Amino acid sequence: MDIGTPVPRRRMRADARRNYERLLAEAAAAFAEHGADFSLEEIARRSGVANGTLYGHFPTRRALLEALMGDRMRALAAIGQELLAHPSPFEGLTTWAHAALSHTATYRGLGTALMQAVEDETSELHMACKTVLAAGEGLVARGRATGEVRPDATAADLYALINAAAWAGEQSSKNQGERLLTFGLDGYRASNFRHG
């Protein structure tokens, strides 16, 4: 599933657009190499622009993360909307959860940044996180309504599970993260739910 590439939100001069795109390309490379704790000044240096140019486009680390990830997160939410029509609500939920894990595992430390941003209304990533959370809620609610998903399951639980699986994958292997998510999702099945 292609979840898109970032695009600038406003019309830019050609030189400003080139700087913006170079900064994003270098940020993506630094993020992949070092995780969410990459140096913004190093990104500016590798892009061949002044720090002021970087901060003019991206005043904060989270603004840069939103530019890198925001479009992909909105596309992930759209996939969730499409999966509401899946014949099996539980299978739709698990398909989306694995797509979300793949997205979250793109960069080391992204899961932590997303968990923080969902609670922080001042974060540039907050609205994108809330959009993803709403997609998860739609899938969980449909599963609960059809009796395929346990009645106490929430989108917040699912979001935490996906981010925990991404963290586990960072600490050991991608396969371990996938296994943790699969085990966790099995606990979402209504048939596995035990009352008190």
C-alpha positions as CSV (number, residue, x, y, z in Angstrom):
1,M,0.0,0.0,0.0
2,D,1.5,3.3,-1.1
3,I,0.9,5.9,1.6
4,G,2.2,8.8,-0.3
5,T,5.1,11.3,-0.2
6,P,5.1,14.7,1.5
7,V,4.3,17.8,-0.5
8,P,4.6,21.5,0.5
9,R,1.3,23.0,1.7
10,R,1.7,26.4,0.0
11,R,2.9,27.6,-3.3
12,M,6.7,28.3,-3.3
13,R,9.3,29.9,-5.5
14,A,11.4,27.4,-7.4
15,D,14.5,27.9,-5.2
16,A,12.4,27.6,-2.0
17,R,10.8,24.5,-3.3
18,R,14.2,23.0,-4.1
19,N,15.5,23.8,-0.6
20,Y,12.3,22.3,1.0
21,E,12.6,19.1,-1.0
22,R,16.4,18.8,-0.3
23,L,15.7,19.3,3.4
24,L,13.0,16.6,3.4
25,A,15.2,14.2,1.5
26,E,18.1,14.7,4.0
27,A,15.7,14.5,7.0
28,A,14.3,11.2,5.7
29,A,17.8,9.8,5.3
30,A,18.8,11.1,8.8
31,F,15.6,9.8,10.3
32,A,16.2,6.3,8.7
33,E,19.8,6.3,9.9
34,H,19.6,7.8,13.4
35,G,15.9,7.7,14.4
36,A,13.8,10.6,15.7
37,D,16.7,12.2,17.5
38,F,18.5,13.4,14.4
39,S,20.3,16.8,14.5
40,L,18.4,19.5,12.7
41,E,21.6,21.5,12.1
42,E,23.2,18.4,10.5
43,I,20.2,18.2,8.2
44,A,20.7,21.8,7.2
45,R,24.4,21.2,6.6
46,R,23.8,18.1,4.5
47,S,21.2,20.0,2.5
48,G,23.6,22.8,1.8
49,V,21.4,25.4,3.3
50,A,21.7,27.8,6.3
51,N,20.1,26.9,9.6
52,G,17.7,29.9,9.1
53,T,16.4,28.3,5.9
54,L,15.7,25.0,7.7
55,Y,13.9,26.8,10.5
56,G,12.1,29.0,8.0
57,H,10.5,25.9,6.6
58,F,10.4,23.8,9.7
59,P,10.4,25.8,13.0
60,T,10.5,22.7,15.1
61,R,11.5,19.1,14.9
62,R,7.8,18.1,15.1
63,A,7.0,20.4,12.1
64,L,9.7,18.6,10.1
65,L,8.2,15.2,11.2
66,E,4.7,16.4,10.2
67,A,6.0,17.3,6.8
68,L,7.7,13.9,6.5
69,M,4.9,11.8,7.9
70,G,1.7,13.9,7.8
71,D,0.6,12.9,4.3
72,R,1.5,9.3,4.9
73,M,-0.6,9.3,8.1
74,R,-3.6,10.9,6.4
75,A,-3.3,8.2,3.7
76,L,-3.1,5.5,6.4
77,A,-6.4,7.0,7.8
78,A,-7.9,6.8,4.3
79,I,-7.0,3.1,4.1
80,G,-8.8,2.6,7.4
81,Q,-11.9,4.2,5.9
82,E,-11.7,1.9,2.9
83,L,-11.4,-1.1,5.1
84,L,-14.7,-0.3,6.9
85,A,-16.2,-2.0,3.9
86,H,-14.2,-5.3,4.4
87,P,-16.5,-8.3,4.6
88,S,-14.9,-9.3,8.0
89,P,-14.6,-6.4,10.4
90,F,-11.9,-8.2,12.3
91,E,-9.9,-8.9,9.2
92,G,-10.3,-5.3,8.1
93,L,-9.0,-4.2,11.5
94,T,-6.0,-6.5,11.4
95,T,-5.1,-5.5,7.8
96,W,-5.1,-1.9,8.9
97,A,-3.2,-2.5,12.1
98,H,-0.4,-4.2,10.1
99,A,-0.3,-1.3,7.6
100,A,-0.1,1.0,10.6
101,L,2.8,-1.0,12.0
102,S,4.6,-0.9,8.7
103,H,4.2,2.9,8.7
104,T,5.2,3.4,12.3
105,A,8.3,1.1,11.9
106,T,9.5,3.2,9.0
107,Y,11.8,5.2,11.3
108,R,13.4,4.3,14.6
109,G,11.7,6.3,17.4
110,L,8.6,7.3,15.3
111,G,6.3,5.3,17.6
112,T,7.4,7.3,20.6
113,A,7.0,10.6,18.8
114,L,3.5,9.6,17.7
115,M,2.4,8.5,21.2
116,Q,3.5,11.9,22.5
117,A,1.9,13.8,19.7
118,V,-1.5,12.2,20.1
119,E,-1.7,13.7,23.6
120,D,0.0,17.1,22.8
121,E,-2.4,19.5,21.1
122,T,0.4,21.9,20.4
123,S,2.3,19.3,18.3
124,E,2.3,19.7,14.6
125,L,1.7,16.0,14.4
126,H,-1.4,16.1,16.7
127,M,-4.1,16.4,14.0
128,A,-2.5,13.7,11.8
129,C,-2.3,11.4,14.8
130,K,-6.0,12.1,15.7
131,T,-7.0,11.3,12.1
132,V,-5.2,8.0,12.3
133,L,-6.8,7.3,15.8
134,A,-10.3,8.1,14.3
135,A,-9.7,5.6,11.5
136,G,-8.8,3.0,14.1
137,E,-11.9,3.9,16.2
138,G,-14.1,3.3,13.2
139,L,-12.6,-0.1,12.6
140,V,-12.8,-1.1,16.3
141,A,-16.4,0.2,16.6
142,R,-17.5,-1.8,13.5
143,G,-15.9,-4.9,15.0
144,R,-17.6,-4.4,18.3
145,A,-21.0,-3.8,16.6
146,T,-20.8,-7.0,14.7
147,G,-19.6,-9.0,17.7
148,E,-16.2,-9.9,16.1
149,V,-14.2,-7.6,18.4
150,R,-14.4,-7.7,22.2
151,P,-16.7,-5.0,23.7
152,D,-14.1,-3.2,25.8
153,A,-11.6,-2.7,22.9
154,T,-10.7,0.9,22.1
155,A,-8.8,2.7,19.4
156,A,-6.4,4.1,22.0
157,D,-5.6,0.4,23.0
158,L,-5.0,-0.4,19.3
159,Y,-2.8,2.7,18.8
160,A,-0.7,1.8,21.9
161,L,-0.4,-1.8,20.7
162,I,0.8,-0.8,17.3
163,N,3.4,1.6,18.8
164,A,4.5,-1.0,21.3
165,A,5.0,-3.5,18.5
166,A,7.0,-0.9,16.5
167,W,9.2,-0.4,19.6
168,A,9.6,-4.1,20.0
169,G,10.7,-4.4,16.4
170,E,13.2,-1.7,16.9
171,Q,14.7,-3.4,19.9
172,S,14.9,-6.9,18.3
173,S,13.7,-7.5,14.8
174,K,10.9,-6.5,12.5
175,N,9.6,-10.1,12.7
176,Q,9.3,-9.8,16.5
177,G,7.3,-6.6,16.1
178,E,4.9,-8.3,13.7
179,R,4.5,-11.3,16.0
180,L,3.8,-9.1,19.0
181,L,1.1,-7.2,17.0
182,T,-0.4,-10.6,15.9
183,F,-0.6,-11.8,19.5
184,G,-2.0,-8.6,20.7
185,L,-4.7,-8.5,17.9
186,D,-5.7,-12.0,18.9
187,G,-6.7,-10.5,22.2
188,Y,-9.1,-8.3,20.3
189,R,-11.3,-11.2,19.1
190,A,-14.6,-11.3,20.9
191,S,-14.3,-15.1,21.0
192,N,-11.2,-14.8,23.1
193,F,-12.7,-12.4,25.6
194,R,-13.2,-13.6,29.1
195,H,-15.5,-11.6,31.5
196,G,-14.0,-10.8,34.9
